Structure formats: structure tokens, C-alpha cells
Amino acid sequence: RVHITKATLHQLGDKFEVEPGEGASREGYLADHKVETFLIIPPKKPESETQNGQVTASFSQVSERNNSVGEQGMGMATPGGPAVTCSTLEQNDQTLAMIESNLLPDRSTCLECRKWWSTEELHPALLWFRNRKQETEYRNQSDPEFRCYIACTSLIFLAMCVMQICTIPTTIILYGTMAPTVIVLLIFVYLCWLDGCCGPRLPSDTPVDEPGACSPPGQIVADSRCLRLAIFLVSVTLISACAVITLVDYQPFPEPVLIPTTTASAIDNGTNFTESGENGTMSASFLDTTLTDAVVQYVPTYLYSSALVLAAISVFLRMGFILKLILMVASVISHTVIYSYLEFFQDYHNVHDDDSRFPRIPFEIETALVLAILVIFFHILDRQIEFTSRTDYLWKAKLKVEQEEVETMRGINKILLENILPAHVAEHFLSKRVTQDLYHERYSCVAVMFASIPNYKEFYDESDVNKQGLECLRLLNEIICEFDKLLLKPKFSCIEKIKTIGSTYMLASGLRPGKEENSTEASRKAEHIIIALVDFAVSLMGSLDQINRDAFQRFKLRVGLNHGPAIAGVVGAQKPQYDIWGNTVNVASRMDSCGMLGRIQTTDATAEVLMNAGYQCECRGPTYVKGKGTLTTYFVKTPFDDRN
């Protein structure tokens, strides 16, 4: 029942039904001051209707019951665990939506060029990061797939070599250029794929990531941007040169075929050769069929080789698309210029001019257009690949920042949680996902101390001089802060602050879960934790004495101490509170409440442990303790006894 006074009833109005409480008959204080009391009548629950002996509920009651069950299922406050309200779930949904919008990539097609100009972090044309630091980090990051690129380039070059050897006449220049290029590419492939150095490395050898360890050449190439760039440029230059190097001394025309004619005119569509002699005039001509058979075998080979050069450039996916575009354009221009200066390419175009879709376009322009289309195709593909790679880097960078923020928030939460809970309890709640179980600890021996400042109540005054008690609270806060600083000393590491109740400071020592000693060490543990609390109490008196001198006050500390078994645990849902319970705690509190200013009062069992440890204790004699009867208590002698 809720017991209220008449003044409280006037504040409540008619919101509740009440009945006479008759508190004066049970409490003398109320009778002396003639305080009229009342008891609040609990509101009656609606009765359910009964039909044929069965209980039925209305639809509204069923819906309310379902709502209440739903709230409990949604995580309403349950004993021993924190509550999760609907607002908390809504916040979680908003957080998940924010993470998905910021971190998860949107669906995109293979060639979605609109995103190149829509991103804020990248330059729309160059696709460089606007942040120079990010651009430098992106370019200097490792490329473990580079060895695959150089291997694919080598395969493309081998295909070009086989094609040229099978279709065009073999010369010294052909073998003299392709053989060294193959050797260079194989060396590059070997270095990029070599995973060990200095011989085979045993598992017991020094790890690669340790300072001074021998890194494999493949890892060195993958980590060095300059080496990758040098290998790329050398490989592309050699392949591009080998594609057209055989045209240096190539003879496109076979030996002349002499054909006798009756006129001095040459055969149409041929090249003339005239010789004067006794038998008359002889004319030589290359037949169309001979010319056609010659150029058909050679010209497409060089055009296909130029296309393979473009593919070899584009296969390096992590190289900059602008650099690859420059190299492809340079290769197309150089090859087109070389082709335009050779007559048999033009003759090939003239022979197939009738079959061409664009018969009036010059050979140079037609060849350049075909290669330019390939360049544009590879460029778009390279640009899309680099855009994907850079956005992937951005997502990873954002994810890393989010993870760092999460770790920072976790550290802050841990610090805040350790301010209200012991370190081992805070670690338990941070590491365990489901915390609905009641957390508790059982100890066979802990020491509990209550240290209070009784005359602080006389000092506290809500007057205008003290700003309605604000200055008094400021001084109390300074005292508690000085007490808390003492807990940071290593010798007091076994002491745990439980809570403060007004001007009372509650502590305990020996709270170490899972580290209970056996019976042979129990006495040693009891001695250690009790001595630690006594030394801490003396330090508290010293700090309070210093504050008295600075603030011109006369505060005195009253300390109660006891040891024995206790239970510790966390109570509360929204605001968890670590506390300890048991007869040991109650007796320690009574030792404080019935003690004397400036003295440390203990029970006989605790005093016996202290005297065995060399501390001097003064027997106070039989003392009445509220709720415990008469107990024999002791005062522990301290340097501050003479000042009382």
C-alpha cells in the first residue's frame, strides 16, 4: 500500500481513491506532530464476463494483452537485464539505414558513366581523389595481382610471335627482337611470381613481416609502385616495337616476272619494267594475282599485331587509365605512320578497295579509325575498372574510419562503464552480447568499509550565501574527488569503490571473481584485504585533514570496518548499479553508524586479524548495534587519534 500525508493528497487532487491511513496510531512522530495520513486504494481491474462457466475477455482487453506481450517481446525491462524500448529499436533501425546508405555500394551496370561525374570525392574527368593524401595512399598501395597482369601480357606476346612466325617470312630481325623480348618477359614473370628469396624458407625461419626479414621478390614488386611502373613501360615498349620491327628490312615484292609484249605499253594495273634489245622491246609486270597473294598474307598480320599491343596495354588493370590511354594512342600513331610509308599496305588497300564498306576513305584514315575504335573500347573499359577500384578503395576507407570510430566509442563506453562498475564487471557486459541473465558473484571473504562525514550535515545550509547549497555540494564534490584519487595508487588496487550515499563513502576489497584462494591461503587473503582498507582509511583521514586546512573546516571521518562472506552483483535495467549484500555489509554499516568521529571501529573478528598483523586495537567493550544486539567492538589506533 502507498501511505501518504494529507498535504500530498491535496497535491494529487482526485486522481486516486484513498482511505484513512491512521499512521498516528503506529508511529509516535506522526502522533506528536498530528500528521493525518491516508492509504491509496489500488484501481480495480475490469472484471471479465463469464458465459457457461467459461471466462471471456472483450476485444479491447485481448488487444491490450497482445500489446503488453508485444512490448515484453520487444525487450521491456526484465529482472537482471537491461531494457530495450521501442524508441531504442527505432534508433537501431535508423543507424542500420545510415550504415547501409553510407557504406554499402549501390547497384550499378558495367558501363554506368553517369557516376563518374556524380561522385564528390573524385575528379569527374581524371578520376583522381580530391584529397591528395588519399590519392597518394591509393597509388602507393600494394598490387598483389600485378604478377597475373605480366603473365597475361606474356601470353599475348607469345600469341603475336606465333602469328608472325607462321604468316610472314622469318628473318634475323624477327628472331633477334622476339627472343630477347621473350627472355625479358620471362624474367619479369619469374620475379613477380617468386614467393621466396635466399633459398627455401622454413616455417621456423624469421617471418616475412618482421624487421630485417628477407622479403620475397614478388612481394617487393607488388609493394613498389616504381618497380611496377618500370616493368609495365618496358614490357609495353618491347611488345609494341616487336609488332612492327620486321618492317625495317622487309622486301614486299618478289623477283620481277618478264612477260613479252608486242607493244611498249605495260599491262594495266601493274608496275612496268622495260628492256631494249635486238629482239625488240620486252616488258615486265607484276601480275595482280601475285601482288594480291603476297599482301593478303602479311598486312592483316601486322594489323592484328597492333590490336594485340593495345590488349597488352589494357591488361594491366591497376595502372592509371590516363597513362594507358597515352601509350595506346602513341602506339596507334606510330604504327599508322609506319604503315602509311610502306607501299604494299596501300596496294593492299587498293586491291580490296572494292570490298571495303568505305571505298573512298584513304588507307591511313581507315586503319587509324579501326585502331581508334579499339582504343576507345579499351579506354572505356579501363576507366570503368579504375572507377570501380577507386570507389572500392573509398568504401574500404570509410569502413576503416567507421571501425575506428566504433573502437573509439567502445573505448569511451568502457571508460564510462568502468566509472560505475568494476573493471571485471564492465568487461563482462562489453564482451557478452546477451546480458539478460542476472550477474552475481559469491565471495567467501571480503572486507567492507563505510567512511562517513557526520558533521557535514551541520555544514550544509541552503542559504543565499551558499547559493542555495551549491557551495556546500561543491566542497563535498572536492572531498569525494580527493578520495577517488587515492584509489589510483597501486597499493590500493585491490579496493573497489561501491558507491557514495550522501557524505558516506562505501568501499570493499577482495572482489576478484574466479580467484578464490584455498583454505590455506584464506587467512592470508583476509589479512591482506583488511590491512589495505585500514591503510586506505588512514589516507582518507589525511586527505580530509588537508582539505580542512585549505577550506578552514573541521570535518571528521567516522569509519566502520568488517569482513566476511558477501554476494556482489549488478541490479537495474536502464541504470545498472554494482552493489554488495550480506550480513558483512550490514555489520560494517552499523560499525560506522554507531562509531565515533575520527576513529575506525571494527568487530572483534576483524580486530583479531589486525592485531595478528601487528596493528594496535583498543577494545571499546560491549556496544549496542541496531538490528544486531550487543557486540564487542574495537577501535583501530591511527596517527589521528590524538587530534580528536
Order of alpha helices (4+ residues) and beta strands (2+ residues): beta-alpha-beta-alpha-beta-beta-beta-alpha-alpha-alpha-alpha-alpha-alpha-alpha-alpha-beta-beta-beta-alpha-alpha-alpha-alpha-alpha-beta-alpha-alpha-beta-beta-alpha-beta-beta-alpha-beta-alpha-beta-beta
